[in-house]
Amino acid sequence: MTIRVGVIGCGYWGPNLIRNVFQMKGAEMAMAADLDAGRLEHISGLYPSVHTTTDYKEIIDSPDIDAVMVATPVATHHRFASEALRAGKHVYVEKPLARSVAEVEDLVELAEGNDRVLMVGHTFLYTGAVEKMKALIDDGELGALQYIRTMRVNLGLFQKDINVLWDLAPHDLSIILYLTGKLPRFVSASGKGHVSDVEDVASIYLEFDDGLVAYVFSSWLDPHKQRYTTIVGDKKMLVYDDVEPQEKLRIYDRGVEKPAYYDTYGDFAFSYRYGDIVTPMLKNEEPLRALTRHFVECCETGRQPLTGGDDGLTVVRILEATSRSLAAGGAKVEVSWEGKPLKVVAPPSAA
């Protein structure tokens, strides 16, 4: 079975989707839509067989298109995705899935009602590093997790309709949720807009019921590109540096132990452990290629995606909480989960 794909949006990220679909077995890159005729001319020059159009409805209305991939500004995600789902298409949407919980819930309901695949572009869950981190944590290699710290900064790309947390933090939030299998109970956020009124530098603090905490820092206004995650357990520590070309993952056999007892403060001394640093072998594949293949396979089989609508809903629910916190001057906000547990889907390689 060949899945015929249409891509809506050929600006910054759309061409990457087109390239991967074009190279994918079991898929045909059939149509691409964008309002910019210059971008369409560029796509036609690279892929002459792809039909291009300035009217996205050609993709939505075409009976020959099985799946639609959306790479447009966030404000348009719900409109394009909902129209595609109603037309009986499988749908992939770049992160965040939509601009509100209400919009995402509508998309999830439409996907379920039409028996269609709905998938969101939390791309880093398809990296060999995150897959390895998940295995290490599940196997107890790090012990009980104590805290997680992430940093995702760069110079640009500035967005007009969302702040830096809605733009960059979905990656780190999706990683944290996937690795821990836990939902935060409280969220607080702080940030400032230096270039405009939109926050371009911001941070999130998350509290979990078991004492785990996480810190997420995001910026469009930094001279260096950094994608950095530190995970500290009571047995070992782990650092994931996605910008590092070779040794992206390092496991540190380090820790701190309190003394069993002491009579006076002068007798008190922590015991520090400095062990080996291990760099594990990782699967080397472009994450977007793994994501695209997973989407095509889910369209073929009806399998629930690793980053499905529920995953997108969880992340947007946290993002809405950060917006409430920012509006309240950084106040701690309780996140309502309505008694719904976090759904963790097995990675594609485990299928």
Beta strands, then each sheet from edge to edge (+ up, - down):
strand 1: 3-8
strand 2: 27-33
strand 3: 51-53
strand 4: 67-70
strand 5: 90-94
strand 6: 118-121
strand 7: 145-155
strand 8: 186-192
strand 9: 201-207
strand 10: 213-219
strand 11: 221-233
strand 12: 237-241
strand 13: 249-257
strand 14: 271-278
strand 15: 333-334
sheet 1: 3+ 2+ 1+ 4+ 5+ 6+
sheet 2: 14+ 13- 12+ 11- 7+ 10+ 9- 8+ 15-
end
